[in-house]
Amino acid sequence: MAFLVGQKYAIGQSVKKISYTSSAIPPRYRNGKITEVFTKTNSAGSVHYYYKVLWDDSRKSEHAQHTLRPLDQNNTP
């Protein structure tokens, strides 16, 4: 099995974040664009990629790479 190592997303790329609140509530999606890419090093010395995202509702937030998914060509979640 191949593993992707390094940065997954580029600045300006559209991404989505799935919000799971409860198994009884369907997942919600937020769509946005990457505005900044940076790395953080954990206590073990491993480097992880983080992204600043400008969401469709004009809010900004910071997320680890593993919490984001690419938005497909049709802009559907």
C-alpha positions as CSV (number, residue, x, y, z in Angstrom):
1,M,0.0,0.0,0.0
2,A,1.4,3.4,-1.0
3,F,1.3,6.3,1.4
4,L,1.3,10.0,0.4
5,V,4.0,11.9,2.2
6,G,4.2,15.7,2.4
7,Q,1.8,18.5,1.4
8,K,-1.5,17.4,-0.1
9,Y,-3.1,20.7,-1.0
10,A,-2.0,23.9,-2.7
11,I,-2.8,27.5,-2.0
12,G,-6.1,28.4,-3.8
13,Q,-7.3,24.8,-3.9
14,S,-10.9,24.1,-2.9
15,V,-11.4,21.8,0.1
16,K,-14.2,20.6,2.3
17,K,-14.3,19.7,6.0
18,I,-16.8,17.2,7.3
19,S,-18.3,17.9,10.8
20,Y,-19.4,14.9,12.7
21,T,-21.4,15.8,15.8
22,S,-23.5,12.7,16.4
23,S,-24.4,9.5,14.8
24,A,-28.1,10.6,14.8
25,I,-27.3,13.8,12.9
26,P,-26.2,13.6,9.3
27,P,-22.6,15.0,8.7
28,R,-22.4,18.7,7.7
29,Y,-19.9,19.9,5.1
30,R,-18.1,23.2,4.9
31,N,-16.4,24.4,1.7
32,G,-13.5,26.8,1.4
33,K,-10.2,27.6,-0.2
34,I,-6.6,27.2,1.1
35,T,-5.0,30.6,1.8
36,E,-1.8,29.6,3.6
37,V,0.3,26.4,4.2
38,F,2.7,25.9,7.0
39,T,4.2,23.1,9.1
40,K,4.4,22.3,12.8
41,T,6.7,19.9,14.5
42,N,5.4,17.7,17.3
43,S,7.3,16.6,20.4
44,A,8.6,13.5,18.6
45,G,10.1,15.6,15.8
46,S,7.6,14.7,13.1
47,V,6.6,17.5,10.7
48,H,2.8,17.9,10.0
49,Y,1.2,20.2,7.4
50,Y,-1.4,22.7,8.5
51,Y,-3.6,25.0,6.3
52,K,-5.4,28.2,6.8
53,V,-8.8,28.1,5.1
54,L,-11.2,30.9,4.0
55,W,-14.6,29.3,4.3
56,D,-17.6,30.2,2.0
57,D,-19.1,32.2,4.9
58,S,-16.0,34.5,5.0
59,R,-14.6,32.9,8.3
60,K,-11.0,31.8,8.5
61,S,-9.6,28.9,10.5
62,E,-6.6,26.6,10.8
63,H,-6.8,22.9,10.2
64,A,-4.5,19.9,10.1
65,Q,-4.1,18.2,6.7
66,H,-5.9,15.0,7.8
67,T,-9.1,16.9,8.6
68,L,-9.6,18.3,5.1
69,R,-10.7,16.6,1.9
70,P,-10.5,17.9,-1.7
71,L,-13.6,19.3,-3.2
72,D,-14.5,17.4,-6.4
73,Q,-14.9,19.0,-9.8
74,N,-18.6,19.5,-9.5
75,N,-18.3,21.3,-6.1
76,T,-20.4,18.8,-4.4
77,P,-19.6,17.4,-0.9
